[in-house]
Amino acid sequence: MAYKATQDMVQRVMPLLEQLATDALDKARLLQYLSATAGVDWGVMKVVSDGRTAGGRVIRYRDMQTGAEHELMYPELLSDELESLVVAEYKRLAVAKPLTAMNQELFNHFFALTHCARCQYRGLPFGQIHRECHFAGWPVNFDSE
């Protein structure tokens, strides 16, 4: 059932969206952009144009199966530095495969200062605890010093 699969995928990617966006409109724009960008990588979408307007960056995508074209605004909250890491994380979460660990650089961007630097489980002796956090994609084992 496609609807259930879509619901499950959105559940998996929602923590990522919440790290980057605070309001529902920004989350929706980010989800659309990430879905379309992943679709390009997976060969189901094609970028037709990518340009700037007075409103910001606009990307036009073509659905390779139907030929329909859609314009999406690039999410302003997504920095150029994080874009490739966030797209890779979205693709990791969006597929119906067993989960793997979040990219270390992206995890550090989100949590190194707010959680990891203050966690009592720092250092090599706690490697398994760190791996569990990276696998979850958020500090599940955070215990402040």
C-alpha positions in Angstrom: 0.0 0.0 0.0 1.7 3.2 -1.2 0.0 5.5 1.4 1.4 3.4 4.3 4.8 3.3 2.7 4.8 7.1 2.4 3.7 7.5 6.0 6.5 5.2 7.2 9.1 7.1 5.2 7.9 10.5 6.5 8.1 9.0 10.1 11.7 8.0 9.5 12.8 11.4 8.0 10.8 13.6 10.4 13.6 13.8 13.0 16.0 15.1 10.3 13.4 17.7 9.1 12.9 18.8 12.7 16.7 19.4 13.2 16.7 21.8 10.2 13.2 23.4 10.2 10.9 24.8 12.9 7.7 25.5 11.2 5.4 23.2 9.1 5.9 25.1 5.8 9.7 24.9 6.0 9.5 21.2 6.8 7.2 20.6 3.9 9.5 22.6 1.5 12.5 20.7 2.8 10.8 17.3 2.4 9.7 18.2 -1.2 13.2 19.3 -2.1 14.9 16.3 -0.5 12.4 13.9 -2.2 12.9 15.5 -5.6 16.7 15.6 -5.3 16.8 11.9 -4.2 14.5 11.2 -7.2 17.1 12.7 -9.5 19.8 10.5 -8.0 17.5 7.4 -8.4 16.7 8.3 -12.0 13.0 9.0 -11.6 13.3 12.8 -11.8 15.5 15.1 -13.9 16.5 18.7 -13.3 15.2 20.8 -16.2 16.3 24.2 -14.9 17.9 25.7 -11.8 17.8 29.5 -11.5 17.2 32.5 -9.3 14.1 34.6 -9.1 13.2 37.5 -6.9 11.8 34.9 -4.5 14.9 32.8 -4.3 16.3 29.8 -6.1 13.8 27.8 -8.1 14.5 24.3 -9.5 12.2 22.7 -12.2 12.1 18.9 -12.1 10.6 16.5 -14.7 9.1 13.2 -13.7 10.8 10.7 -16.0 7.7 8.4 -16.2 4.9 10.9 -16.8 6.8 13.9 -18.2 5.1 16.3 -15.8 7.2 19.2 -14.6 7.2 20.7 -11.1 8.9 23.8 -9.8 10.2 23.8 -6.2 11.8 26.6 -4.2 15.2 25.6 -2.8 14.8 25.6 1.0 16.5 28.7 2.3 17.3 27.0 5.6 19.5 24.4 3.9 23.1 25.7 3.7 25.4 24.8 0.8 27.8 23.2 3.3 25.1 20.8 4.6 23.2 20.1 1.5 25.0 17.0 0.3 25.1 15.5 3.8 21.4 16.2 4.4 20.5 14.7 1.0 22.6 11.6 1.8 20.9 11.3 5.2 17.5 11.7 3.6 18.3 8.9 1.1 19.6 6.7 4.0 16.3 7.1 5.9 13.9 7.1 3.0 14.7 3.6 1.6 13.0 0.5 3.0 16.3 -1.1 4.0 17.8 -1.8 7.5 19.1 1.5 8.9 22.8 2.3 9.1 24.6 5.0 11.1 24.2 8.7 10.5 27.1 10.4 8.8 29.6 11.5 11.6 30.0 15.0 10.2 26.2 15.6 10.1 25.8 14.1 13.6 28.5 16.4 14.9 26.9 19.4 13.2 23.6 18.7 15.0 24.8 17.4 18.4 28.5 17.9 19.1 28.2 21.1 21.1 24.7 20.7 22.5 25.0 17.1 23.7 28.3 15.3 23.0 30.5 17.9 24.6 28.4 17.7 27.8 27.9 13.9 27.8 29.5 11.8 30.5 30.1 9.0 27.9 32.9 10.8 26.0 36.0 9.1 24.7 37.1 5.7 23.3 35.9 3.5 26.2 32.4 4.5 25.3 32.6 3.7 21.5 29.5 1.4 21.6 27.4 4.1 23.2 28.5 6.5 20.5 27.7 4.1 17.8 24.2 3.6 19.2 23.6 7.4 19.1 24.9 7.6 15.5 22.7 4.7 14.4 19.7 6.4 16.0 20.5 9.7 14.4 20.2 11.6 17.7 21.8 11.3 21.2 19.8 8.4 22.6 22.4 7.8 25.3 22.9 11.4 26.4 23.6 11.7 30.1 24.9 15.1 31.1 28.0 15.2 33.4 
